[in-house]
Amino acid sequence: EVQLVESGGGLVPAGGSLRLSCAASGFIFSSRPMRWFRQAPGKGLEWVSSINSVGNRRNYADSVKGRFSMTRDNAKNMVYLQMNDLIPEDTAVYYCTTETGTPRGQGTQVTVSS
């Protein structure tokens, strides 16, 4: 069974940084592309970024391009999202998924104060 546990969220002032982590288990992590999604209060799900299985190709939503960086460590079954220059509009619950999965679980809350 695919299990993904996000962590690293918190409350930060605008302009601050956070690094989100996602621990994966229950599948062959090194063979699967991964994604980050987020859901802001009262809004729908938004795709944030994707990374291929070996970690050398990434894509980002325009809203985070140049500020966020997605990486992975296949030896540790971990995927990360480094978030810099945070703005209040980044406030959301963040989820990681496989390339075909849908966000589930609690995710990790990121709150950016103005």
C-alpha positions in Angstrom: 0.0 0.0 0.0 1.3 3.4 -0.9 2.0 5.5 2.1 3.1 9.1 2.0 3.7 11.3 5.0 4.3 15.0 4.6 6.1 17.1 7.2 7.9 20.4 7.6 5.1 22.9 7.4 4.6 25.8 9.8 4.0 29.5 10.2 6.4 31.8 8.6 6.5 35.6 7.7 6.3 36.7 4.1 9.7 36.4 2.5 10.6 33.4 4.7 11.5 29.9 3.7 10.4 26.4 4.5 11.5 22.9 3.5 8.7 20.3 3.2 9.5 16.6 3.3 7.6 13.6 2.2 8.4 10.1 3.3 7.3 7.3 1.0 6.8 3.6 1.5 4.9 0.7 0.2 6.0 1.0 -3.4 9.2 1.1 -5.5 9.9 4.8 -4.9 12.9 5.1 -7.3 10.7 4.1 -10.3 7.9 6.6 -9.7 7.7 10.3 -10.6 6.3 12.4 -7.8 4.3 15.5 -7.4 3.4 18.2 -4.9 -0.1 19.7 -4.7 -1.6 22.3 -2.4 -5.0 23.3 -1.4 -5.6 26.8 0.0 -8.6 27.6 2.3 -11.8 27.6 0.3 -10.1 26.8 -3.0 -9.6 23.8 -5.1 -6.5 21.6 -5.4 -3.6 23.1 -7.2 -0.7 21.2 -8.7 2.6 22.7 -7.6 5.5 20.7 -9.0 6.6 17.4 -10.4 9.8 15.5 -10.6 10.8 12.4 -12.7 12.0 9.2 -11.1 15.7 10.0 -11.2 15.3 13.6 -10.2 16.8 15.4 -13.1 13.7 16.8 -14.6 11.3 19.0 -12.8 8.3 21.1 -13.7 6.7 23.9 -11.7 3.4 25.9 -11.7 3.9 29.4 -12.8 2.8 30.6 -9.4 5.9 29.1 -7.7 8.5 29.0 -10.5 11.7 30.6 -9.4 10.8 30.3 -5.7 10.2 26.6 -5.1 12.6 23.7 -5.8 11.6 20.1 -5.8 14.2 17.4 -5.1 14.3 13.7 -4.2 16.6 11.2 -2.5 15.9 7.8 -3.8 18.2 6.2 -1.3 16.0 7.5 1.5 12.6 7.3 -0.2 12.2 11.0 0.3 10.9 13.9 -1.7 11.4 17.5 -0.8 10.0 20.9 -1.6 12.2 23.9 -0.8 10.1 27.0 -0.7 11.7 30.4 -0.7 10.4 34.0 -0.8 7.1 32.8 0.5 4.0 35.0 0.0 0.6 34.9 1.8 -0.9 33.3 -1.3 1.3 30.2 -0.6 -0.8 29.5 2.5 -2.3 26.0 2.0 -2.1 22.4 3.0 0.6 20.7 0.9 0.5 17.1 -0.2 2.8 14.8 -2.1 1.6 12.1 -4.4 2.9 9.6 -6.9 2.4 10.5 -10.6 -1.0 8.9 -10.6 -2.1 9.4 -7.1 -4.4 11.9 -5.6 -3.8 13.9 -2.4 -5.0 12.2 0.7 -4.2 12.2 4.4 -3.5 15.3 6.4 -0.8 16.9 4.4 1.3 19.6 6.0 0.0 23.1 6.7 1.9 26.1 5.5 0.8 29.5 6.7 2.5 32.6 5.5 1.8 35.8 7.4 1.8 39.2 5.8 
